């Protein structure tokens, strides 16, 4: 069973950049797809970005495309979310998730079976 732990959150100013990390422990199947989600205050959790553990396929929500970049380091069992030009609207708790079977549809729908505890990102104006 894979376990996930997010890190790298904190308080930044509008326009700043921040990189989140999602460290995975346990055996990661080659079929897995990892994703980042976020949930702001009073909002529903939303899909941000995803990446396949094998290969280079990435997926992004249209709201952040061009500002955020998802990447991975297979040797370190870690997935990253580089966030640039942050705005107060990006403030949220960010979650990492993984679907072991590699269904991007299930992942994007928020139905992955493994989630991290989340990490807070605050953006001041």
C-alpha positions, 0 to 999 in steps of 0.5 A: 500500500502506497502512502503519501506525504506532502511538503513544501507549503507555506506563506508566500506573497502574490507573484511568488513561486512555491514547489510542493513535494509528494513523497511516496512510500511503499511499492509504486506500480508502474501503472500508477498515476499521481495527481495534485488537488486543492481545496480552498476555504469554502470550496470543493476540492478540485483537480490541479494536475496529474502525471503518469509514473511511467512515461511523461504524460501530464494533465492540467486543469485549465485554470492553472495551465501555464503557471503550474508544472507537475514533474516526478523523480522516480528514483526518489519516489517523489512527485512535485508541483511547481507553482509560479506567479501565485495569486490569492486565489491559489491559496488552498490545502493541496493534496497529493493522490495516486491511482494505482491502476492508472485511471486518469478519469478516476483520479481526476474525478477525485476517486483515487484510493490513496491520498496524502494529508494535505498541506496548506498554501497561503498567498498574501496579496 
